Amino acid sequence: MIIKQLITKVIMLLLLWGGLASQLTAQNIVAAEYYFDTDPGVTNGIAMVVNNPADSINQIDSINLAGLTQGKHQFCIRYRNTLGKWSHTKCYPIQVMQPRTTPLIVGGEHFVDVEPGIGNGVPFSVNTPMDPYNVLDSLDLDTLSRGTHRFCVRYRNNMNQWSHTKCYTIQVSQPQLPAVIVGGEYFFDADPGIGNAPSLGTFAAADSINLIDSIDMTGISTGLHVFGIRYHNNMGQWSHTARYLVTVTKKAKLVVVEYVVDGTPGVQTGTTVAANPPAAQIVHKDSTNTAALAVGWHTLSVRAQDENGAWSNNKTDSFFVCNGSTALANVTVNNNTICEGTPVTFTATVTNAGPNPVYNWLVNGAIVSTGSTSYQTSTLESNDQVEFYLESNAYCVLDSTITASTPVVTVNAKPVVQPTPSMAAVCEGDPLTLTATGGQTYSWSNGVNNGTAFFPTVTQSYTVIGTDANGCSDTASTPVIAVNPLPILNFNALATFYCDTLNGVVLSASPVGGTFTGTGVSGNAFLPNSAGIGTYAISYNYTDGNGCSSIATQITEVVRCLNMSTSQADLDSQNKIKAYPNPTRTVLNLEVEIAAAQTLKVAIVDVLGRILYQSELTQSGTYQVDLQELASGTYFLQTINSNGAKTQEAIVKIK
């Protein structure tokens, strides 16, 4: 019997070690902190946010170096895993240096001939810092005497450093004025000498002049003469003298004019008009009867005779004999009733307009379009008066100017549609209602029905077209309506079960600021001893800054637990188990009574429900479970027999 029990204990130890090995779970990094130079103590460093637990993290780019002096420093970092354990601290030497500044030109100074010393020259500034700069164009040359000078310049950068001085040789000369003609003189035959001939008068300075028409011919005899002319410029310089051979004659006056219709004077006998006394020109106004002339084109030819008996050449012009036609204009419109802003077209049909007529369209007396027999507008308002103006240049037209009125057009005002959303922003999954007013029927974008709730999924604006009883419409849009996502909650996991003797379990979730609810919940704690034995739903409800809420719920169970130095639980009248010592440091003894042909399943689990040891016993006896490798804390001994009877009690492991 003793050998059998020893064999059973060995088997149980092997099962315990196998169970512990099979239940090992990798622990991920969930937090970290760092410091410079001096260790402030664990949890007192600068926190680093780890959004997703991981085996390793690399956030070196997020380290804030602000406030560190230039030179060498120690950068140290450590991590915390899901069990709350901190890693060793790892330190690295770093070198903090001041970033270099790019030198750019921001100003400078220049001087001429004499070096005044740095900072004492003529200063200049550069509005936009740059690498190159040219200040030569800003030099005032009016203060320099004519001749050779030495121009020098140096620059200052944004670090207040001066460049070397660069000098250039420049030549200052007097500008030369342009030469232009300002006067002149002329003579006939004998040259009286420069400055002694008759003046050409006063005229504006110019490169060239033509004053031949202003020459005074008084006293010059008829016949052949030499005409001389010369000019002087604004610097008092005279041109060469130009000489021309001219013939001076005396004008003969007119004594008679002869004209003929559809003929040639001198060939056909024409009508004559005499000038008494003879004159330089003859003005004759006559009304010729065209009744005997056929409708169409005709010619009028004229010649004149001077007092010396010489006839001029014939001058012929044309005229048209008309039959008295009338210009007409009739205006139609494509739509007599329109909505405000709708295009409408007016069309004029014209008669006897001529080859080059003038067309004007007027609205309320003001010209709005020219050169066309049609006019389209989309700005017509109610009571506007539209007119068509025709100025005909047709031959024989009796009334060449026509102003035609247009048909009356009724302009209905557009409705003013006002869209109103039920909410300026919604949470994901919340309903939204869009309602428009001002029209009779409405058509919304995205298939939305007016006044009917729907569930938006994206942030956007909505457009509505409202139509009134006249068929006139207006389009309006809502502001952009945001669809805010629901907050994502992280409700830290609860254990599968808790002992009914446990005073409280701290509840934690993120984002912080929400509310925990459920039976046995008080603030941010769950009180199993207050809740009592049973199954409970524990919820965390959080509302973000947009008013959007999410709820996360976990299920846990409160079970009966015995917490005494020697715990005994009766499964039934035939199967019993006794565990001791409790608390224990190393070994937990299990005394079991098992009915024939039955089994007793035994397991040790932690507060998260993870199985650390399990075994199936078939015989009564005393068994030992080695707990030496377990950390200090509370564990649970769970048993179940063949009939399904269960027990659970708390086991405390101490150092």
C-alpha positions as CSV (number, residue, x, y, z in Angstrom):
1,M,0.0,0.0,0.0
2,I,2.9,2.4,0.9
3,I,4.7,1.6,-2.4
4,K,1.5,2.2,-4.3
5,Q,1.0,5.6,-2.6
6,L,4.6,6.6,-3.4
7,I,4.2,5.6,-7.1
8,T,1.0,7.7,-7.1
9,K,2.8,10.7,-5.6
10,V,5.6,10.4,-8.2
11,I,2.9,10.3,-11.0
12,M,1.2,13.3,-9.5
13,L,4.5,15.3,-9.3
14,L,5.2,14.5,-13.0
15,L,1.6,15.6,-13.9
16,L,2.1,18.8,-11.8
17,W,5.4,19.7,-13.6
18,G,3.9,18.8,-17.0
19,G,0.8,20.9,-16.3
20,L,2.9,23.9,-15.2
21,A,5.1,23.7,-18.3
22,S,2.1,23.4,-20.6
23,Q,0.4,26.4,-19.0
24,L,3.3,28.9,-19.4
25,T,2.1,32.0,-21.3
26,A,4.3,34.7,-22.9
27,Q,4.2,38.1,-21.1
28,N,4.0,41.1,-23.4
29,I,5.3,44.7,-22.7
30,V,2.4,47.0,-21.8
31,A,4.3,50.1,-20.4
32,A,7.7,51.7,-20.3
33,E,9.5,54.7,-18.8
34,Y,12.8,56.6,-19.3
35,Y,15.0,59.2,-17.6
36,F,18.2,61.1,-18.2
37,D,21.3,60.9,-16.0
38,T,19.6,60.4,-12.5
39,D,17.3,57.4,-11.7
40,P,14.1,58.8,-10.1
41,G,13.0,55.3,-9.0
42,V,10.8,52.7,-10.7
43,T,7.4,54.3,-11.9
44,N,8.8,57.8,-11.4
45,G,10.4,58.2,-14.8
46,I,8.9,59.7,-18.0
47,A,6.1,57.4,-19.1
48,M,6.0,56.0,-22.7
49,V,2.6,55.0,-24.1
50,V,2.4,51.5,-25.4
51,N,-0.9,51.3,-27.3
52,N,-0.7,47.6,-28.1
53,P,1.1,45.0,-25.9
54,A,4.1,43.5,-27.7
55,D,7.2,41.4,-27.2
56,S,9.4,44.5,-28.0
57,I,8.9,48.2,-28.8
58,N,11.0,50.9,-30.4
59,Q,9.9,54.4,-29.7
60,I,13.3,56.1,-29.7
61,D,11.9,58.8,-32.1
62,S,9.4,59.9,-29.5
63,I,12.1,60.8,-26.8
64,N,11.8,64.5,-25.9
65,L,15.3,66.0,-25.7
66,A,14.0,69.5,-24.9
67,G,15.6,71.0,-21.8
68,L,18.9,69.0,-22.0
69,T,22.1,71.0,-22.0
70,Q,24.7,70.5,-24.7
71,G,27.2,67.7,-24.0
72,K,27.1,64.1,-22.8
73,H,24.2,62.5,-21.0
74,Q,23.0,59.0,-19.9
75,F,19.7,57.9,-21.5
76,C,18.1,55.0,-19.5
77,I,14.9,53.0,-20.1
78,R,13.0,50.1,-18.5
79,Y,9.7,48.2,-19.4
80,R,6.8,46.6,-17.5
81,N,5.0,43.4,-18.6
82,T,1.4,42.2,-18.2
83,L,2.3,40.7,-14.8
84,G,3.3,44.1,-13.5
85,K,7.0,43.2,-13.4
86,W,9.7,45.7,-14.5
87,S,12.7,44.8,-16.6
88,H,16.3,45.7,-15.7
89,T,17.2,49.3,-16.5
90,K,19.3,49.7,-19.7
91,C,21.4,52.9,-20.1
92,Y,23.0,54.4,-23.2
93,P,25.5,57.4,-23.6
94,I,24.2,60.1,-25.9
95,Q,25.6,63.4,-27.1
96,V,23.3,66.5,-27.3
97,M,24.5,69.1,-29.8
98,Q,23.1,72.5,-30.9
99,P,21.6,72.4,-34.4
100,R,23.6,74.4,-37.0
101,T,22.0,77.5,-38.4
102,T,22.3,78.1,-42.2
103,P,24.0,81.5,-42.8
104,L,22.0,83.8,-45.0
105,I,22.5,87.4,-46.1
106,V,20.2,89.8,-44.1
107,G,21.9,93.2,-44.8
108,G,25.1,95.0,-45.5
109,E,26.7,98.3,-46.3
110,H,28.5,100.1,-49.1
111,F,30.9,103.1,-49.5
112,V,32.7,104.9,-52.3
113,D,36.4,105.6,-52.4
114,V,37.1,106.0,-48.6
115,E,36.9,103.0,-46.2
116,P,34.8,104.2,-43.2
117,G,35.3,101.0,-41.2
118,I,32.9,98.0,-40.6
119,G,29.5,99.2,-39.5
120,N,30.0,102.8,-40.7
121,G,29.1,102.5,-44.4
122,V,25.8,103.3,-46.1
123,P,23.6,100.5,-44.7
124,F,21.0,98.5,-46.7
125,S,18.7,95.7,-45.6
126,V,17.5,92.5,-47.3
127,N,13.7,91.9,-46.8
128,T,14.1,88.2,-47.6
129,P,17.3,86.5,-46.4
130,M,19.2,84.9,-49.3
131,D,22.6,83.6,-50.4
132,P,23.5,86.1,-53.2
133,Y,22.5,89.8,-53.3
134,N,23.2,92.6,-55.7
135,V,23.1,96.2,-54.3
136,L,24.9,98.0,-57.1
137,D,21.6,99.2,-58.6
138,S,20.7,101.0,-55.3
139,L,23.8,103.3,-55.5
140,D,22.9,107.0,-55.8
141,L,25.2,108.2,-58.5
142,D,23.9,111.8,-58.5
143,T,26.1,112.6,-55.5
144,L,29.3,111.5,-57.3
145,S,31.5,113.8,-59.4
146,R,32.3,112.8,-63.0
147,G,35.3,110.5,-63.3
148,T,36.6,107.2,-62.0
149,H,35.5,106.0,-58.5
150,R,36.0,102.9,-56.3
151,F,32.7,101.3,-55.2
152,C,32.9,98.8,-52.3
153,V,30.3,96.5,-50.6
154,R,30.2,94.0,-47.8
155,Y,27.4,91.8,-46.4
156,R,26.2,90.7,-43.0
157,N,24.5,87.3,-42.4
158,N,21.9,86.2,-39.8
159,M,24.7,85.2,-37.4
160,N,25.9,88.9,-37.5
161,Q,29.1,87.9,-39.4
162,W,30.5,90.2,-42.0
163,S,31.9,89.1,-45.4
164,H,35.1,90.3,-47.0
165,T,34.9,93.7,-48.6
166,K,34.5,93.6,-52.4
167,C,35.4,96.7,-54.5
168,Y,34.7,97.6,-58.1
169,T,35.9,100.4,-60.4
170,I,33.1,102.6,-61.8
171,Q,33.1,105.5,-64.3
172,V,30.6,108.4,-63.7
173,S,29.9,110.5,-66.8
174,Q,27.4,113.3,-67.6
175,P,24.3,112.0,-69.5
176,Q,23.9,113.3,-73.0
177,L,20.6,114.9,-73.9
178,P,18.9,113.7,-77.1
179,A,19.0,116.2,-80.0
180,V,15.5,117.3,-81.3
181,I,14.4,120.0,-83.8
182,V,13.0,123.1,-82.0
183,G,13.1,125.8,-84.7
184,G,14.0,126.7,-88.3
185,E,14.0,129.4,-91.1
186,Y,13.4,129.6,-94.9
187,F,14.2,132.0,-97.8
188,F,13.6,132.4,-101.6
189,D,16.5,132.7,-104.1
190,A,19.3,134.6,-102.1
191,D,20.5,133.1,-98.7
192,P,20.6,135.9,-96.1
193,G,22.8,133.9,-93.7
194,I,22.1,131.6,-90.8
195,G,19.7,133.2,-88.3
196,N,18.7,136.0,-90.7
197,A,16.0,134.3,-92.8
198,P,12.2,134.3,-92.0
199,S,11.4,132.0,-89.0
200,L,9.3,128.9,-89.3
201,G,7.6,129.9,-86.1
202,T,7.3,128.1,-82.7
203,F,6.6,124.4,-82.6
204,A,7.0,121.4,-80.3
205,A,10.4,119.7,-80.2
206,A,10.4,116.7,-82.6
207,D,12.7,114.5,-84.7
208,S,11.2,115.9,-87.9
209,I,8.7,118.6,-89.0
210,N,6.6,119.5,-92.0
211,L,5.6,123.1,-92.2
212,I,5.5,123.7,-95.9
213,D,1.9,124.8,-95.8
214,S,2.7,127.7,-93.5
215,I,5.2,129.4,-95.9
216,D,4.3,133.1,-96.6
217,M,4.2,133.6,-100.4
218,T,3.4,137.3,-100.2
219,G,5.6,139.3,-102.6
220,I,6.9,136.3,-104.5
221,S,6.5,136.8,-108.3
222,T,5.2,134.1,-110.5
223,G,7.9,132.0,-112.3
224,L,10.9,129.9,-111.3
225,H,12.5,130.3,-107.9
226,V,15.0,128.6,-105.5
227,F,13.4,127.7,-102.1
228,G,15.8,127.1,-99.2
229,I,15.1,125.8,-95.7
230,R,17.2,124.7,-92.5
231,Y,16.5,123.7,-88.9
232,H,18.2,124.0,-85.5
233,N,18.1,121.6,-82.5
234,N,17.8,122.0,-78.7
235,M,21.6,122.4,-78.5
236,G,21.7,125.3,-80.9
237,Q,23.1,123.3,-83.8
238,W,21.9,124.1,-87.4
239,S,21.2,121.6,-90.0
240,H,22.6,121.8,-93.6
241,T,20.5,124.1,-95.9
242,A,18.2,122.2,-98.2
243,R,17.3,123.9,-101.6
244,Y,14.5,123.1,-103.9
245,L,13.6,124.5,-107.4
246,V,9.9,125.6,-107.3
247,T,7.5,127.3,-109.8
248,V,5.2,130.0,-108.4
249,T,1.9,130.3,-110.3
250,K,-1.3,132.4,-109.7
251,K,-4.6,130.5,-109.0
252,A,-7.4,131.0,-111.6
253,K,-11.0,131.5,-110.2
254,L,-14.1,129.5,-111.4
255,V,-16.8,131.1,-113.5
256,V,-19.2,128.2,-114.3
257,V,-20.2,124.7,-113.2
258,E,-21.9,122.2,-115.4
259,Y,-23.6,118.9,-114.3
260,V,-25.6,116.1,-116.0
261,V,-27.6,113.0,-114.8
262,D,-26.7,109.7,-116.5
263,G,-24.4,111.4,-119.0
264,T,-21.1,113.2,-119.5
265,P,-20.8,117.0,-119.4
266,G,-19.6,118.3,-122.8
267,V,-21.0,115.2,-124.5
268,Q,-24.6,115.6,-123.3
269,T,-26.0,119.0,-122.7
270,G,-26.0,119.6,-118.9
271,T,-27.3,122.2,-116.5
272,T,-24.9,125.1,-115.9
273,V,-24.5,127.3,-112.8
274,A,-22.5,130.6,-113.2
275,A,-20.4,132.4,-110.6
276,N,-20.7,136.1,-110.6
277,P,-18.1,137.4,-109.8
278,P,-15.7,134.5,-110.4
279,A,-14.8,132.7,-107.1
280,A,-12.3,130.1,-105.8
281,Q,-15.3,127.7,-105.4
282,I,-18.9,127.4,-106.4
283,V,-21.5,126.1,-103.9
284,H,-24.9,125.2,-105.5
285,K,-27.8,123.5,-103.9
286,D,-30.6,122.2,-106.1
287,S,-33.5,119.9,-105.9
288,T,-33.6,117.6,-108.9
289,N,-36.9,116.0,-109.8
290,T,-36.3,112.2,-110.0
291,A,-39.9,111.3,-110.8
292,A,-38.9,110.6,-114.4
293,L,-36.0,108.3,-113.4
294,A,-36.4,104.6,-113.1
295,V,-36.0,102.9,-109.6
296,G,-32.3,102.0,-109.3
297,W,-28.8,103.4,-109.6
298,H,-28.0,106.6,-111.5
299,T,-24.9,108.8,-112.0
300,L,-24.3,112.5,-111.5
301,S,-21.3,114.0,-113.3
302,V,-19.9,117.6,-112.7
303,R,-17.1,119.8,-114.3
304,A,-16.0,123.4,-113.7
305,Q,-14.5,126.1,-116.0
306,D,-12.0,128.8,-114.8
307,E,-11.7,132.4,-115.9
308,N,-9.0,131.3,-118.4
309,G,-11.5,129.1,-120.2
310,A,-10.0,125.8,-119.0
311,W,-12.4,123.0,-118.0
312,S,-11.6,120.6,-115.2
313,N,-11.9,116.8,-115.4
314,N,-15.3,115.3,-114.9
315,K,-16.3,114.2,-111.3
316,T,-18.9,111.4,-111.2
317,D,-20.9,110.1,-108.3
318,S,-23.8,107.6,-107.9
319,F,-27.2,107.9,-106.3
320,F,-30.2,105.5,-106.0
321,V,-33.8,106.2,-106.9
322,C,-36.1,104.6,-104.3
323,N,-39.7,103.3,-104.4
324,G,-40.6,104.1,-100.7
325,S,-40.3,100.7,-98.8
326,T,-40.7,100.3,-95.0
327,A,-38.5,98.6,-92.4
328,L,-40.3,96.1,-90.1
329,A,-39.4,94.1,-86.9
330,N,-41.5,91.4,-85.2
331,V,-40.3,89.9,-81.8
332,T,-41.2,86.4,-80.4
333,V,-40.2,84.7,-77.2
334,N,-39.6,80.9,-76.6
335,N,-41.3,80.9,-73.2
336,N,-43.9,83.3,-71.8
337,T,-43.7,81.9,-68.2
338,I,-40.4,81.2,-66.6
339,C,-38.8,80.7,-63.2
340,E,-36.4,83.3,-61.9
341,G,-32.9,82.5,-63.3
342,T,-34.2,80.4,-66.2
343,P,-32.8,81.3,-69.6
344,V,-35.3,82.8,-72.1
345,T,-34.6,83.7,-75.7
346,F,-36.1,86.6,-77.7
347,T,-36.0,86.4,-81.5
348,A,-36.6,89.3,-83.9
349,T,-37.8,88.8,-87.5
350,V,-36.8,91.9,-89.6
351,T,-37.8,93.2,-93.1
352,N,-35.9,95.7,-95.2
353,A,-33.1,95.9,-92.7
354,G,-30.5,96.6,-95.4
355,P,-27.0,95.2,-95.9
356,N,-25.5,96.7,-92.7
357,P,-28.3,97.4,-90.2
358,V,-27.9,98.3,-86.5
359,Y,-29.5,95.9,-84.0
360,N,-29.8,96.7,-80.3
361,W,-31.7,94.9,-77.5
362,L,-32.8,97.0,-74.5
363,V,-34.0,96.0,-71.0
364,N,-35.7,98.8,-69.2
365,G,-34.3,101.3,-71.7
366,A,-30.6,100.2,-71.3
367,I,-28.8,98.5,-74.1
368,V,-27.8,94.9,-73.1
369,S,-26.9,93.4,-76.5
370,T,-25.9,94.6,-80.0
371,G,-25.5,93.1,-83.5
372,S,-27.9,90.2,-83.3
373,T,-31.5,89.5,-84.0
374,S,-31.7,87.2,-81.0
375,Y,-31.1,87.8,-77.3
376,Q,-30.9,85.3,-74.5
377,T,-30.8,86.1,-70.8
378,S,-31.2,84.3,-67.5
379,T,-31.4,87.5,-65.3
380,L,-34.9,88.6,-66.4
381,E,-37.0,89.8,-63.5
382,S,-40.8,90.3,-63.1
383,N,-42.0,93.6,-64.8
384,D,-38.8,94.0,-66.9
385,Q,-39.5,95.6,-70.3
386,V,-37.6,94.2,-73.2
387,E,-37.4,96.1,-76.6
388,F,-35.7,95.5,-80.0
389,Y,-34.2,98.5,-81.8
390,L,-33.6,98.3,-85.6
391,E,-31.8,101.0,-87.6
392,S,-32.1,100.0,-91.3
393,N,-29.7,101.1,-94.0
394,A,-31.7,99.6,-96.8
395,Y,-32.2,101.7,-100.0
396,C,-35.5,103.4,-100.4
397,V,-36.6,102.7,-96.8
398,L,-39.1,105.4,-95.6
399,D,-38.8,104.8,-91.8
400,S,-35.3,103.5,-91.1
401,T,-35.6,103.4,-87.2
402,I,-37.9,100.8,-85.6
403,T,-38.4,100.1,-81.8
404,A,-40.4,96.9,-81.4
405,S,-41.9,95.7,-78.0
406,T,-41.6,92.1,-77.0
407,P,-44.3,89.7,-75.6
408,V,-44.9,89.9,-71.9
409,V,-42.9,87.3,-69.9
410,T,-44.1,86.2,-66.5
411,V,-41.2,85.6,-64.2
412,N,-42.0,83.5,-61.1
413,A,-39.7,83.9,-58.1
414,K,-37.7,80.9,-57.0
415,P,-38.5,79.4,-53.7
416,V,-36.0,79.8,-50.8
417,V,-35.3,76.3,-49.6
418,Q,-33.9,75.9,-46.1
419,P,-32.5,72.5,-45.1
420,T,-32.5,71.7,-41.4
421,P,-30.7,68.6,-40.0
422,S,-31.9,67.2,-36.7
423,M,-28.4,67.2,-35.4
424,A,-25.2,69.0,-36.3
425,A,-23.2,65.8,-35.6
426,V,-24.2,62.2,-34.8
427,C,-22.6,59.2,-33.3
428,E,-22.0,56.0,-35.4
429,G,-25.3,54.1,-35.5
430,D,-27.5,57.1,-34.4
431,P,-30.4,58.2,-36.6
432,L,-30.4,61.6,-38.4
433,T,-33.4,63.4,-39.9
434,L,-33.1,66.0,-42.7
435,T,-36.0,68.4,-43.1
436,A,-36.3,71.1,-45.8
437,T,-38.8,74.0,-46.0
438,G,-39.7,76.6,-48.6
439,G,-40.9,74.3,-51.4
440,Q,-43.7,71.8,-52.1
441,T,-41.6,68.7,-53.0
442,Y,-38.1,67.9,-52.1
443,S,-35.4,65.7,-53.6
444,W,-32.4,64.9,-51.3
445,S,-29.0,63.5,-52.4
446,N,-27.9,60.1,-51.3
447,G,-31.5,58.8,-51.5
448,V,-32.5,60.6,-48.3
449,N,-36.3,61.1,-47.8
450,N,-37.4,64.5,-46.4
451,G,-38.3,64.3,-42.7
452,T,-37.5,60.5,-42.5
453,A,-34.8,59.3,-40.1
454,F,-31.8,57.4,-41.6
455,F,-28.5,56.1,-40.3
456,P,-25.5,58.0,-41.8
457,T,-22.2,56.1,-42.1
458,V,-19.8,58.8,-43.4
459,T,-19.1,62.5,-42.6
460,Q,-20.5,64.6,-45.5
461,S,-22.9,67.4,-46.6
462,Y,-26.3,66.7,-48.1
463,T,-28.0,68.6,-51.0
464,V,-31.7,69.1,-51.4
465,I,-33.7,70.5,-54.4
466,G,-37.0,72.0,-53.4
467,T,-39.7,72.7,-56.0
468,D,-42.8,74.9,-55.5
469,A,-46.3,74.9,-57.1
470,N,-45.0,76.9,-60.1
471,G,-42.4,74.2,-60.9
472,C,-39.6,76.6,-59.8
473,S,-36.8,75.1,-57.7
474,D,-33.9,76.1,-55.4
475,T,-30.9,74.0,-54.4
476,A,-29.4,74.2,-50.9
477,S,-26.9,72.2,-48.9
478,T,-26.5,71.4,-45.2
479,P,-23.3,72.1,-43.4
480,V,-21.0,69.1,-43.2
481,I,-22.5,66.6,-40.7
482,A,-19.9,64.6,-38.8
483,V,-20.4,60.9,-38.1
484,N,-18.3,60.4,-35.0
485,P,-17.0,56.9,-34.3
486,L,-18.0,55.2,-31.0
487,P,-15.2,55.1,-28.4
488,I,-13.2,51.8,-28.4
489,L,-13.1,50.4,-24.8
490,N,-10.5,48.2,-23.2
491,F,-12.1,46.5,-20.2
492,N,-9.3,44.7,-18.4
493,A,-10.2,41.0,-18.1
494,L,-12.0,39.7,-15.0
495,A,-11.3,36.3,-13.5
496,T,-13.7,33.5,-14.5
497,F,-14.8,33.3,-10.8
498,Y,-14.1,34.9,-7.5
499,C,-14.5,33.5,-3.9
500,D,-17.5,34.6,-2.0
501,T,-15.1,35.6,0.8
502,L,-13.2,38.2,-1.3
503,N,-13.8,41.8,-0.1
504,G,-13.2,43.6,-3.4
505,V,-11.7,43.4,-6.9
506,V,-10.4,46.7,-8.5
507,L,-12.0,47.3,-11.9
508,S,-10.1,49.1,-14.6
509,A,-10.8,50.1,-18.2
510,S,-9.8,52.7,-20.7
511,P,-10.4,55.4,-21.7
512,V,-10.8,56.4,-18.1
513,G,-13.7,58.5,-16.9
514,G,-16.5,55.9,-17.5
515,T,-18.9,54.2,-15.1
516,F,-18.9,50.6,-13.9
517,T,-22.3,49.0,-13.2
518,G,-23.6,45.6,-12.1
519,T,-24.6,43.7,-9.0
520,G,-21.9,44.0,-6.3
521,V,-20.3,47.0,-8.1
522,S,-19.3,50.0,-5.9
523,G,-17.5,52.7,-7.7
524,N,-14.6,51.0,-9.5
525,A,-14.6,47.9,-7.4
526,F,-16.5,44.6,-7.6
527,L,-17.4,43.1,-4.1
528,P,-17.9,39.4,-4.4
529,N,-18.8,39.1,-0.7
530,S,-21.6,41.6,-1.2
531,A,-22.8,40.1,-4.5
532,G,-23.1,36.5,-3.1
533,I,-22.7,33.3,-4.9
534,G,-23.9,33.5,-8.6
535,T,-23.1,34.6,-12.1
536,Y,-22.9,38.4,-12.8
537,A,-22.6,40.8,-15.7
538,I,-20.2,43.7,-15.0
539,S,-20.4,46.6,-17.5
540,Y,-18.2,49.6,-18.2
541,N,-20.0,52.5,-19.9
542,Y,-18.0,55.4,-21.4
543,T,-19.1,58.6,-23.2
544,D,-16.5,60.6,-25.1
545,G,-16.3,64.4,-25.8
546,N,-18.5,64.0,-28.8
547,G,-21.3,62.5,-26.7
548,C,-20.8,59.1,-28.2
549,S,-21.1,56.1,-25.8
550,S,-19.9,52.5,-25.8
551,I,-20.4,49.7,-23.2
552,A,-18.2,46.7,-22.5
553,T,-19.6,43.8,-20.5
554,Q,-17.8,40.8,-18.9
555,I,-19.3,37.8,-17.1
556,T,-17.8,36.5,-13.9
557,E,-19.0,34.0,-11.2
558,V,-18.9,34.2,-7.4
559,V,-18.3,30.7,-5.9
560,R,-18.2,29.4,-2.4
561,C,-14.7,29.2,-1.0
562,L,-13.4,27.9,2.3
563,N,-10.6,29.9,3.8
564,M,-9.3,28.0,6.9
565,S,-6.1,26.4,7.9
566,T,-7.6,23.0,7.0
567,S,-10.2,23.1,4.4
568,Q,-12.7,20.2,3.9
569,A,-15.4,20.0,1.3
570,D,-17.9,17.2,1.0
571,L,-18.8,16.5,-2.5
572,D,-21.4,13.9,-1.4
573,S,-21.8,11.2,1.2
574,Q,-19.2,8.9,-0.6
575,N,-16.7,11.4,-2.1
576,K,-14.8,13.8,0.1
577,I,-11.6,15.9,-0.1
578,K,-9.5,17.6,2.6
579,A,-6.6,20.1,1.8
580,Y,-4.0,21.3,4.2
581,P,-2.0,23.2,5.3
582,N,-3.8,26.4,4.1
583,P,-2.0,28.8,3.9
584,T,1.0,26.8,2.7
585,R,4.6,27.5,1.7
586,T,5.6,24.5,-0.3
587,V,3.3,21.4,-0.4
588,L,-0.4,21.1,-0.3
589,N,-1.7,17.7,1.1
590,L,-4.9,16.3,-0.4
591,E,-6.8,13.6,1.6
592,V,-9.5,12.1,-0.6
593,E,-12.2,9.5,-0.2
594,I,-13.4,8.1,-3.5
595,A,-16.3,5.6,-3.9
596,A,-15.6,2.5,-5.8
597,A,-15.7,2.8,-9.6
598,Q,-15.7,6.6,-9.4
599,T,-13.1,9.2,-10.2
600,L,-12.3,12.6,-8.7
601,K,-10.9,15.4,-10.9
602,V,-8.7,17.9,-9.1
603,A,-7.3,21.2,-10.5
604,I,-5.5,24.2,-9.1
605,V,-6.1,27.5,-11.1
606,D,-5.1,31.1,-10.6
607,V,-7.4,34.1,-10.3
608,L,-7.5,34.5,-14.1
609,G,-8.8,30.9,-14.5
610,R,-5.6,29.5,-15.9
611,I,-5.0,25.8,-14.9
612,L,-1.7,25.4,-13.1
613,Y,-2.2,21.7,-12.1
614,Q,-4.7,19.1,-12.8
615,S,-5.1,15.3,-12.1
616,E,-7.7,12.6,-12.2
617,L,-7.8,10.4,-9.0
618,T,-9.4,7.0,-8.9
619,Q,-8.4,5.8,-5.4
620,S,-8.8,7.1,-1.9
621,G,-5.6,8.3,-0.2
622,T,-3.3,11.2,0.6
623,Y,-1.6,13.1,-2.3
624,Q,0.9,15.9,-2.3
625,V,0.9,18.9,-4.7
626,D,4.2,20.9,-4.9
627,L,3.4,24.6,-4.9
628,Q,7.0,25.8,-4.3
629,E,7.5,27.3,-7.7
630,L,4.2,29.3,-7.6
631,A,4.3,33.0,-6.7
632,S,2.7,34.2,-3.5
633,G,-1.0,34.8,-3.8
634,T,-4.4,33.2,-3.9
635,Y,-5.2,30.1,-5.9
636,F,-8.3,27.9,-6.2
637,L,-8.7,24.1,-5.6
638,Q,-11.4,22.8,-7.9
639,T,-12.9,19.3,-7.6
640,I,-15.6,17.4,-9.5
641,N,-16.7,13.8,-9.1
642,S,-18.3,11.3,-11.5
643,N,-21.7,12.5,-10.6
644,G,-20.9,16.2,-11.5
645,A,-20.7,17.5,-7.9
646,K,-18.3,20.4,-7.7
647,T,-16.4,22.2,-5.0
648,Q,-14.0,25.2,-5.1
649,E,-12.0,26.6,-2.3
650,A,-9.3,29.2,-2.0
651,I,-5.7,28.2,-1.4
652,V,-3.2,30.8,-0.1
653,K,0.5,30.5,-1.1
654,I,2.9,32.4,1.1
655,K,6.7,32.8,1.1
